[in-house]
Amino acid sequence: MSFQLDRDPRWLRLHDRQWICPCCGSKHAGLFDLACDKPDFWQGTDERSPNSKVRTSNNVLAEDFCVLDGQHFFVRCVLQLPIVGSSDAHFGFGVWATLSRKNFDLYLDTFDLGSQGHLGPWFGRLSNRLEGYPDTLNLKCQVRPQDGRQRPYVELEPTDHPLAMEQRSGITFDRLLDIYALYDHDLGVLCLNEHRSPSS
């Protein structure tokens, strides 16, 4: 019989109310995604330009787009990992992926319309190194645009790379806690040591 997360008191503590991360001091309620602020290839300033600047600059980092040397094009995406034991919970890495110039321009041209789900999928490469995995930079992927101005999903090529395998098979709650800890969010302290019950 498969284990259901709603029986895990740590999972319930994480979801029963708002809580403060014991490491960073931020408020959360339940799971939260982790985000890469820029493609690893970007060596410029971390200051973000408006998305509109992308059309007029050969080197620019914006909220949703990045152009490097007028030849390399990146878009901000989400890579989701299902949580084992839950029918609908996912953890997300906010990542960047490459696109061809043609697909980048199409994505940019339709960005404000909010109806991009029929576009793609487009070939890309993951453009970030993620903690806790063998090198993830340049892993092949499909970039799947979404409607409603939601960031595209990244679907990794089905290889034996651990990240690709986890995207297909899911990660356990313990594995998720390990990932959070690698990014300086040690929620094991919260989940294991807090004694308030979900009903209190």
MOLIN-V901733 format. One record per pair of residues at least 6 apart in sequence whose ideal C-beta (glycine too) atoms are under 8 Angstrom apart, sorted by the first residue. I is the first residue (numbers start at 0). J is the second residue. If there is no record, write none. Layout:
BEGIN
I,J / I,J
END
This chain:
BEGIN
1,84 / 2,83 / 2,84 / 3,84 / 3,85 / 4,10 / 4,82 / 4,84 / 4,85 / 4,88 / 4,172 / 5,11 / 5,85 / 7,84 / 7,172 / 8,196 / 8,197 / 9,172 / 9,190 / 9,191 / 10,172 / 10,190 / 11,197 / 12,18 / 12,189 / 12,190 / 12,193 / 12,195 / 12,197 / 13,29 / 13,30 / 13,186 / 13,189 / 13,190 / 14,28 / 14,29 / 15,197 / 16,28 / 17,26 / 17,27 / 17,28 / 18,26 / 18,27 / 18,28 / 18,189 / 19,25 / 19,26 / 19,27 / 20,26 / 20,27 / 20,184 / 20,186 / 20,189 / 21,185 / 21,186 / 21,188 / 21,189 / 22,183 / 22,184 / 22,185 / 23,183 / 23,184 / 30,82 / 30,88 / 30,89 / 30,90 / 30,175 / 32,77 / 32,90 / 32,91 / 32,92 / 32,93 / 33,91 / 33,92 / 33,93 / 33,178 / 33,179 / 33,182 / 33,184 / 34,92 / 34,93 / 35,92 / 35,93 / 35,94 / 35,95 / 35,127 / 35,129 / 36,45 / 37,45 / 37,60 / 37,65 / 37,95 / 38,65 / 38,67 / 38,73 / 38,95 / 38,126 / 38,127 / 39,126 / 39,127 / 39,128 / 39,136 / 40,67 / 40,71 / 40,73 / 40,126 / 41,60 / 41,65 / 41,67 / 41,73 / 43,58 / 43,60 / 44,60 / 45,60 / 46,60 / 47,60 / 47,61 / 47,62 / 48,56 / 48,59 / 48,60 / 48,61 / 49,61 / 49,62 / 50,61 / 50,62 / 50,63 / 50,64 / 50,110 / 52,59 / 52,61 / 53,59 / 53,61 / 53,64 / 53,66 / 53,107 / 54,107 / 56,66 / 57,66 / 57,68 / 57,69 / 58,66 / 58,67 / 58,68 / 58,69 / 59,65 / 59,66 / 62,75 / 63,74 / 63,75 / 63,110 / 63,150 / 64,72 / 64,73 / 64,74 / 64,75 / 64,103 / 64,107 / 65,72 / 65,73 / 65,74 / 65,95 / 66,72 / 66,73 / 67,73 / 71,97 / 72,97 / 72,98 / 72,99 / 72,100 / 72,103 / 73,95 / 73,96 / 73,97 / 73,98 / 73,126 / 74,95 / 74,96 / 74,98 / 74,103 / 74,106 / 74,123 / 74,142 / 74,150 / 74,151 / 75,93 / 75,94 / 75,95 / 75,150 / 76,93 / 76,94 / 76,95 / 76,96 / 76,142 / 76,150 / 76,151 / 76,152 / 76,153 / 77,91 / 77,92 / 77,93 / 77,94 / 77,150 / 77,151 / 77,152 / 77,153 / 78,91 / 78,92 / 78,94 / 78,125 / 78,152 / 78,153 / 78,155 / 78,162 / 78,166 / 79,89 / 79,90 / 79,91 / 79,92 / 79,152 / 79,166 / 80,89 / 80,90 / 80,91 / 80,92 / 80,165 / 80,166 / 80,169 / 80,170 / 81,88 / 81,89 / 81,166 / 81,169 / 81,170 / 82,88 / 82,89 / 82,90 / 82,169 / 82,170 / 82,171 / 82,172 / 82,175 / 83,168 / 83,169 / 83,170 / 83,171 / 83,172 / 84,171 / 84,172 / 90,170 / 90,175 / 90,178 / 92,127 / 92,129 / 93,150 / 94,125 / 94,126 / 94,127 / 94,129 / 94,153 / 95,125 / 95,126 / 95,127 / 96,123 / 96,124 / 96,125 / 96,126 / 96,140 / 96,142 / 96,151 / 96,153 / 97,123 / 97,124 / 97,126 / 98,106 / 98,121 / 98,123 / 98,142 / 99,121 / 99,122 / 102,119 / 102,121 / 102,142 / 105,118 / 106,115 / 106,118 / 106,144 / 106,151 / 109,115 / 109,118 / 110,148 / 111,148 / 113,146 / 113,147 / 113,148 / 114,146 / 115,144 / 115,145 / 115,146 / 115,151 / 116,144 / 116,145 / 116,146 / 118,144 / 119,141 / 119,142 / 119,143 / 119,144 / 119,151 / 120,141 / 120,142 / 120,143 / 120,154 / 121,141 / 121,142 / 121,144 / 122,139 / 122,140 / 122,141 / 122,142 / 123,139 / 123,140 / 123,141 / 123,142 / 123,153 / 124,137 / 124,138 / 124,139 / 124,140 / 125,135 / 125,136 / 125,137 / 125,138 / 125,140 / 125,153 / 125,155 / 126,136 / 126,137 / 127,135 / 127,136 / 128,134 / 128,135 / 128,136 / 129,135 / 129,162 / 130,178 / 130,181 / 130,182 / 131,177 / 131,178 / 131,181 / 132,160 / 132,161 / 132,162 / 133,160 / 133,161 / 135,160 / 135,162 / 138,155 / 138,156 / 138,158 / 138,160 / 138,162 / 138,163 / 139,155 / 139,156 / 139,158 / 140,153 / 140,154 / 140,155 / 140,156 / 141,153 / 141,154 / 141,156 / 142,151 / 142,152 / 142,153 / 143,151 / 143,152 / 143,153 / 143,154 / 144,151 / 145,151 / 145,152 / 154,166 / 155,162 / 155,163 / 155,166 / 156,163 / 157,163 / 157,167 / 165,174 / 170,178 / 176,186 / 176,187 / 176,190 / 179,185 / 179,186 / 180,186 / 180,187
END
